[in-house]
Amino acid sequence: MSWKFDAYYCDHCDKEIKEGQEYYSMAARDNWDQVHIECFHDYTINALSAYLGTMKPDDNEDDEI
């Protein structure tokens, strides 16, 4: 039985990650995301921005320590 590369698609640019091409694979949400190395910076910025956009302001900001 020979090993076959399963086709992956970049979760940032939606282009195929070709066999032998380097990419990052990381746990994200409920699955694994694969991202081209050259797309990683933009992917990370977009993911962080989306995450920070879901945060609520701290309503205890004015409390003294």
PyMOL commands that set and color helices and strands:
alter all, ss='L'
color gray80, all
select helices_A, chain A and resi 37-53
alter helices_A, ss='H'
color red, helices_A
select strands_A, chain A and resi 8-9+16-17+23-28+31-36
alter strands_A, ss='S'
color yellow, strands_A
deselect
rebuild
show_as cartoon
